[in-house]
Amino acid sequence: MGRVSDIDYISGVGDGINWSLKNKDATVIKSGTLDNGEGAAFSAHNIVMRKGESLYFSVDMKNNLNSDSTNLDIIITSRQ
């Protein structure tokens, strides 16, 4: 589970972000879009990973790259 936030809120400057969480095969696990200054919680369950594999978090601009600073808080747990 986690939370992603567009933390740069300057009225009239930025237009927000598109974000995604992907596995090693570039399969999208979760994705979303946020307006400037917004945040959203997300969760993903039953993701099978092996030792040494990575998760990739991507942030892309919408129509402009102004005010797109982003914060990601994420908790990863394992079940064996």
Backbone as CSV, one residue per row, in Angstrom:
resi,resn,N_x,N_y,N_z,CA_x,CA_y,CA_z,C_x,C_y,C_z
1,MET,0.838,-1.169,0.000,0.000,0.000,0.000,0.880,1.229,0.000
2,GLY,0.313,2.333,-0.432,1.112,3.539,-0.487,0.281,4.764,-0.785
3,ARG,0.988,5.853,-0.952,0.357,7.124,-1.287,1.288,7.881,-2.215
4,VAL,0.732,8.438,-3.275,1.475,9.273,-4.206,0.846,10.661,-4.196
5,SER,1.692,11.697,-4.219,1.191,13.072,-4.143,1.970,13.984,-5.075
6,ASP,1.252,14.859,-5.759,1.869,15.970,-6.489,2.013,17.079,-5.458
7,ILE,3.227,17.347,-5.018,3.434,18.245,-3.876,3.743,19.688,-4.264
8,ASP,3.742,19.984,-5.540,4.035,21.341,-6.006,2.746,22.044,-6.385
9,TYR,2.122,22.705,-5.455,0.887,23.401,-5.797,1.131,24.893,-5.881
10,ILE,1.162,25.376,-7.092,1.209,26.813,-7.356,0.060,27.081,-8.319
11,SER,-0.931,27.786,-7.869,-2.138,28.021,-8.650,-1.811,28.576,-10.036
12,GLY,-2.363,27.913,-11.055,-2.220,28.390,-12.418,-0.911,28.024,-13.101
13,VAL,-0.027,27.277,-12.422,1.268,26.961,-13.029,1.298,25.532,-13.563
14,GLY,1.129,24.545,-12.695,1.202,23.149,-13.125,-0.168,22.583,-13.418
15,ASP,-0.171,21.401,-14.053,-1.444,20.751,-14.359,-1.515,19.324,-13.828
16,GLY,-0.558,18.939,-12.980,-0.610,17.621,-12.361,0.289,16.606,-13.037
17,ILE,0.098,15.338,-12.649,0.969,14.260,-13.117,0.171,13.014,-13.494
18,ASN,0.800,12.162,-14.267,0.369,10.790,-14.494,1.414,9.912,-13.816
19,TRP,0.994,8.856,-13.140,1.951,7.991,-12.456,1.610,6.532,-12.698
20,SER,2.613,5.676,-12.537,2.371,4.241,-12.672,3.384,3.448,-11.857
21,LEU,2.957,2.285,-11.429,3.795,1.312,-10.740,3.796,0.069,-11.620
22,LYS,5.002,-0.367,-12.044,5.120,-1.486,-12.984,6.076,-2.541,-12.445
23,ASN,5.916,-3.756,-12.963,6.851,-4.814,-12.610,7.967,-4.877,-13.646
24,LYS,8.837,-5.876,-13.541,9.997,-5.984,-14.422,9.625,-6.167,-15.888
25,ASP,8.437,-6.687,-16.158,7.976,-6.892,-17.528,7.224,-5.684,-18.073
26,ALA,7.236,-4.582,-17.324,6.534,-3.341,-17.680,5.017,-3.499,-17.636
27,THR,4.542,-4.521,-16.945,3.106,-4.676,-16.729,2.672,-3.679,-15.665
28,VAL,1.641,-2.906,-15.965,1.157,-1.897,-15.024,0.402,-2.583,-13.890
29,ILE,0.868,-2.337,-12.666,0.222,-2.873,-11.470,-0.833,-1.896,-10.978
30,LYS,-0.478,-0.632,-10.925,-1.389,0.458,-10.552,-0.973,1.694,-11.334
31,SER,-1.934,2.565,-11.605,-1.622,3.834,-12.265,-2.719,4.834,-11.946
32,GLY,-2.431,6.080,-12.214,-3.426,7.106,-11.965,-2.986,8.452,-12.491
33,THR,-3.835,9.402,-12.311,-3.559,10.773,-12.694,-3.968,11.666,-11.531
34,LEU,-3.168,12.674,-11.267,-3.444,13.600,-10.171,-3.383,15.023,-10.683
35,ASP,-4.295,15.843,-10.225,-4.217,17.264,-10.513,-3.171,17.891,-9.612
36,ASN,-2.770,19.083,-9.933,-1.750,19.797,-9.175,-2.142,19.889,-7.700
37,GLY,-1.241,19.467,-6.813,-1.481,19.544,-5.382,-2.292,18.406,-4.790
38,GLU,-2.740,17.442,-5.600,-3.551,16.324,-5.106,-2.690,15.140,-4.693
39,GLY,-3.287,14.228,-3.941,-2.655,12.976,-3.557,-3.681,11.864,-3.588
40,ALA,-3.204,10.626,-3.645,-4.114,9.484,-3.659,-3.442,8.278,-3.021
41,ALA,-4.223,7.526,-2.271,-3.745,6.268,-1.697,-3.992,5.154,-2.708
42,PHE,-3.150,4.128,-2.654,-3.345,2.975,-3.521,-2.897,1.714,-2.790
43,SER,-3.381,0.574,-3.264,-2.928,-0.705,-2.722,-2.864,-1.715,-3.858
44,ALA,-1.998,-2.677,-3.699,-1.853,-3.767,-4.664,-1.574,-5.030,-3.862
45,HIS,-2.257,-6.092,-4.198,-2.143,-7.333,-3.428,-1.743,-8.492,-4.328
46,ASN,-1.152,-9.501,-3.725,-0.813,-10.755,-4.401,0.080,-10.567,-5.622
47,ILE,1.076,-9.713,-5.501,2.057,-9.525,-6.562,3.195,-10.517,-6.309
48,VAL,3.430,-11.385,-7.258,4.483,-12.388,-7.109,5.799,-11.806,-7.610
49,MET,6.788,-11.817,-6.733,8.120,-11.330,-7.092,9.150,-12.316,-6.575
50,ARG,10.283,-12.330,-7.254,11.387,-13.186,-6.830,12.540,-12.319,-6.344
51,LYS,13.401,-12.905,-5.578,14.566,-12.198,-5.060,15.328,-11.534,-6.209
52,GLY,15.652,-10.255,-6.026,16.400,-9.506,-7.027,15.548,-8.763,-8.038
53,GLU,14.245,-9.029,-8.090,13.373,-8.313,-9.018,13.042,-6.929,-8.465
54,SER,12.657,-6.036,-9.357,12.382,-4.647,-8.976,10.963,-4.238,-9.336
55,LEU,10.475,-3.235,-8.623,9.261,-2.510,-8.989,9.700,-1.156,-9.515
56,TYR,8.984,-0.635,-10.492,9.345,0.641,-11.096,8.202,1.636,-10.925
57,PHE,8.511,2.773,-10.344,7.539,3.843,-10.165,7.900,4.953,-11.135
58,SER,6.944,5.331,-11.985,7.182,6.364,-12.994,6.248,7.540,-12.788
59,VAL,6.774,8.716,-13.024,5.987,9.947,-12.985,6.182,10.655,-14.317
60,ASP,5.076,11.019,-14.956,5.119,11.740,-16.223,4.291,13.007,-16.109
61,MET,4.677,13.989,-16.880,3.906,15.229,-16.923,2.593,14.982,-17.662
62,LYS,1.643,15.875,-17.439,0.428,15.863,-18.257,0.737,16.702,-19.501
63,ASN,0.300,17.962,-19.521,0.537,18.812,-20.686,1.739,19.732,-20.539
64,ASN,2.200,19.941,-19.305,3.409,20.738,-19.111,4.206,20.157,-17.954
65,LEU,5.457,20.539,-17.867,6.319,19.971,-16.828,6.505,20.901,-15.639
66,ASN,5.683,21.912,-15.522,5.779,22.843,-14.400,5.159,22.252,-13.135
67,SER,5.794,22.478,-12.015,5.252,22.110,-10.693,4.864,20.639,-10.603
68,ASP,5.764,19.742,-10.987,5.476,18.311,-10.957,6.266,17.547,-9.896
69,SER,6.761,18.231,-8.860,7.460,17.511,-7.790,6.499,16.504,-7.171
70,THR,7.009,15.311,-6.907,6.152,14.205,-6.494,6.715,13.516,-5.263
71,ASN,5.829,13.099,-4.375,6.210,12.353,-3.182,5.573,10.966,-3.254
72,LEU,6.353,9.938,-2.903,5.850,8.574,-2.865,6.167,7.971,-1.510
73,ASP,5.144,7.491,-0.823,5.293,6.726,0.416,4.752,5.337,0.123
74,ILE,5.560,4.318,0.371,5.134,2.967,0.025,5.587,1.977,1.100
75,ILE,4.740,1.003,1.375,5.065,-0.071,2.310,4.983,-1.384,1.539
76,ILE,6.063,-2.151,1.589,6.102,-3.448,0.922,6.265,-4.522,1.995
77,THR,5.385,-5.500,1.960,5.471,-6.610,2.910,5.564,-7.919,2.132
78,SER,6.086,-8.936,2.782,6.187,-10.235,2.116,5.416,-11.287,2.899
79,ARG,4.922,-12.245,2.148,4.273,-13.415,2.738,5.031,-14.630,2.247
80,GLN,5.301,-15.533,3.156,6.056,-16.718,2.741,5.296,-17.969,3.017
